[in-house]
Structure formats: C-alpha cells, structure tokens
Amino acid sequence: MAESFGADAQSYDRARPGYPEALIARLAGGPDVLDVGCGTGIAARQLESAGRSVLGVEPDTRMADFARARGLRVETATFEAWQPNGRTFDTVIAAQSWHWVDPAVGAAKAADVLRPGGRLAIFGHVYEPPTEVAEPFAAAYRRAVPDSPFSAQPARRPVGLHQGLYEKFADQIRETARYEAPEQWRFDWERGYTRDQWLAFLPTTGGLTRLAPDRLAEILRPVGDAIDALGGSFTMPFTTLAVSAVRL
C-alpha cells in the first residue's frame, strides 16, 4: 500500500491538503531539510517557500518524478535503504509517511543524519467528516470491500486513537537515547469541501488507492449523494498532530 499512492500522483497532489503555517513556522532552524517519504512534495514546497533547502527521499518513482517536475530534489529509495554518503541536515521531517518506516531503523537513522541540535519532526493530518458524510462512506465501503481490514473500523475515529500512534513514535525516539525529550504538538483547523473536492480526495486515501474503478464508484456514489443532501458542501474539521525532538 505504501507505494500505491503514486498511481495518480497529479490527483494526489491536487487533492491532498497542505500543512498549517503555524507548524511550518515551528520547524525553524538551519536551512537544510531532509523530507522522508516526501511524496509529491507538498510539505517540501511549503518549507522551500519558507526559505529552506529540501532534499526528498521517496520510494515510489511516480511520486518522485512528479516532485522533481515541480522543481524539488528527490532521491528514489526507502529511508531504510537510502545512503546519506556523509550528508547531514538541520531538520528531518516525515509528513504523513513515518508509519511506513521500520520503527527499528527510523529514529536512529534520523539521528545519524541530523546535526547536533537538529530537529526530527513527524506529523500528519487527522480528519473526521461529519456523521452525515462518514456513515454513508463506512456503509458503502463495507459493502464494496467486505474483506478489507478497514471495513471493521468505525465510521468516525476520535483524535485520541491517532494520538496513540504519535505516542508510539515518541517512544521510539526515546528508545534511541539520542534526543532531548520529545514534544507533542497539535494544530486544529478546518476547511470547506464541495462534493467534487471530497470525491477527489477520497481515492487518494489508503483504503481506496488500489480499488478497481467499479468498486470505487460503488463507494463514491452514496458519499456524493450524502453531500448533495447537505447542500453540496460541508466543513471538515482537521487536526494536525506532530511529535518532535531535538538531537543531543
């Protein structure tokens, strides 16, 4: 699944939201940034706009090629296999990607390439559509893909469940004994979605990226109907969670 998001890299880049400016501002430090699992370069472009020099590492060649076409420097590899060749960085980030990195390798390798006082920052979005949108999606997904592990999940998952994942990331950082105490950050914000915008976003999510077009249509149709019943749009509350630590 980790390499399924590049099937339509252009749609992914267009549909996925960026990151809060308050988060980007917190990543203050030296100019050199390593972006682990950079994808199409959404976070990297924001950091470059803030004056940073970003090198991306991305295992999916389609995503990497798209990011390069947008002017980013990207090396194609998993983070575990990537060779720094003596290079070091002021900041290492992972935006929506750290859960694909081997936990036995990730935090320690990040410390290897961070300069003393450099920062590791792992972050991602939690989104909870309104019940009127979430319930039809969950029901349609269970019908279309009954054998998927995602089918057993509730229609809406509280932020606390996602916070548990970031607590695990913090534990992995502590276990290396190479960082100061990890900090956990939270940014709450919201964004409006039209019917078409939300139906463009859903196919970029993990449970849908590998579905055949007919099964995907079975899921999107009732979701579109539900948004139409709300007047054609809705407001999505987002929470962006992060765990960050400074290298000793």
Residue pairs with C-beta under 8 A, 6 or more apart in sequence:
1 206
1 209
1 210
2 59
2 60
2 100
3 59
3 60
4 206
4 209
4 210
5 12
5 39
5 60
5 63
5 204
5 206
5 209
6 12
6 60
6 61
6 62
6 63
6 66
7 62
7 209
7 210
8 203
8 204
9 40
9 62
9 63
9 65
9 66
10 66
11 200
11 203
11 204
12 39
12 40
12 63
12 204
13 39
13 40
13 41
13 42
13 66
13 70
14 200
15 197
15 200
15 201
15 203
15 204
16 40
16 42
16 201
16 204
17 125
17 191
17 238
18 42
18 43
18 46
19 42
19 43
19 46
19 95
19 123
19 240
20 187
20 189
20 240
22 187
23 123
23 185
23 187
23 240
23 242
24 46
24 47
24 50
25 50
26 121
26 185
26 244
27 33
27 47
27 52
27 91
27 93
27 119
27 121
29 90
29 91
29 118
29 119
30 89
30 90
30 91
30 115
30 118
31 51
31 52
31 53
31 90
32 52
32 53
32 55
32 88
32 89
32 90
32 91
33 44
33 47
33 52
33 53
33 54
33 55
33 89
33 90
33 91
33 92
33 93
34 54
34 55
34 57
34 89
34 91
34 92
34 93
34 113
35 41
35 43
35 44
35 47
35 54
35 55
35 56
35 57
35 93
35 94
35 95
36 57
36 79
36 92
36 93
36 94
36 97
36 98
36 101
36 106
36 110
37 57
37 58
37 59
37 79
37 94
37 95
37 96
37 97
37 98
37 100
37 101
38 44
38 54
38 56
38 57
38 58
38 63
38 64
38 67
38 72
38 74
38 95
38 97
39 58
39 60
39 63
39 67
39 95
39 96
39 97
40 63
40 66
40 67
40 70
41 54
41 56
41 66
41 67
41 70
41 72
41 74
42 95
43 93
43 95
44 54
44 56
44 67
44 72
45 70
45 72
47 54
47 93
48 54
48 72
52 91
54 72
54 73
55 73
55 74
55 75
55 87
55 89
56 64
56 67
56 72
56 73
56 74
56 75
57 74
57 75
57 77
57 78
57 79
57 82
58 64
58 67
58 74
58 75
58 76
58 77
59 76
59 77
59 78
61 76
64 74
64 75
64 76
67 74
68 74
75 82
77 83
78 101
79 101
79 105
79 106
79 109
80 101
80 102
80 105
80 106
80 109
84 112
84 113
87 113
88 113
88 114
88 115
88 118
89 113
89 114
89 115
89 118
90 114
90 115
90 118
90 119
91 114
91 118
91 119
91 120
91 121
92 110
92 113
92 114
92 118
92 119
92 120
92 121
93 120
93 121
93 122
93 123
94 101
94 106
94 121
94 122
94 123
95 123
95 124
96 123
96 124
96 125
97 124
98 106
98 122
98 124
98 169
99 165
103 168
103 172
106 172
107 120
107 169
107 172
107 173
107 175
107 176
107 178
107 179
108 176
108 178
110 120
111 120
111 176
111 178
111 179
111 247
114 120
114 247
115 247
116 247
116 248
117 246
117 247
118 246
118 247
119 244
119 245
119 246
119 247
120 173
120 179
120 244
120 245
120 246
120 247
121 242
121 243
121 244
122 166
122 169
122 242
122 243
122 244
123 185
123 240
123 241
123 242
123 243
124 240
124 241
124 242
125 238
125 239
125 240
125 241
126 159
126 162
126 238
126 239
126 240
126 241
127 236
127 237
127 238
127 239
128 134
128 156
128 157
128 158
128 159
128 236
128 237
129 137
129 156
129 198
129 234
129 236
130 230
130 234
130 235
131 155
131 156
132 226
132 229
132 230
132 234
133 198
133 223
133 226
133 227
133 230
133 234
134 155
134 156
135 155
135 226
136 222
136 223
136 225
136 226
137 155
137 202
137 219
137 222
137 223
137 226
138 153
138 154
138 155
139 155
139 222
140 218
140 219
140 221
140 222
140 223
141 148
141 150
141 151
141 207
141 219
142 151
143 218
144 211
144 215
144 218
144 219
145 151
145 207
145 211
145 215
145 219
148 207
150 206
150 207
159 239
159 241
162 239
162 241
163 184
163 241
166 184
166 241
166 242
166 243
167 184
167 243
169 182
169 243
170 182
170 184
170 243
170 245
173 179
173 182
173 243
173 245
174 181
174 182
178 247
178 248
179 245
179 246
179 247
179 248
180 245
180 246
180 247
180 248
181 245
182 243
182 244
182 245
183 243
183 244
183 245
184 241
184 242
184 243
184 244
185 241
185 242
185 243
185 244
186 239
186 240
186 241
186 242
187 239
187 240
187 242
188 237
188 238
188 239
189 237
189 238
189 239
189 240
190 235
190 236
190 237
190 238
191 235
191 236
191 238
192 233
192 234
192 235
192 236
193 201
193 227
193 233
193 234
193 235
193 236
194 227
194 232
194 233
195 224
195 227
195 228
195 232
195 233
198 223
198 227
198 234
198 236
199 220
199 223
199 224
199 227
202 208
202 219
202 220
202 223
203 209
203 211
203 216
203 220
208 216
208 219
211 219
227 233
227 234
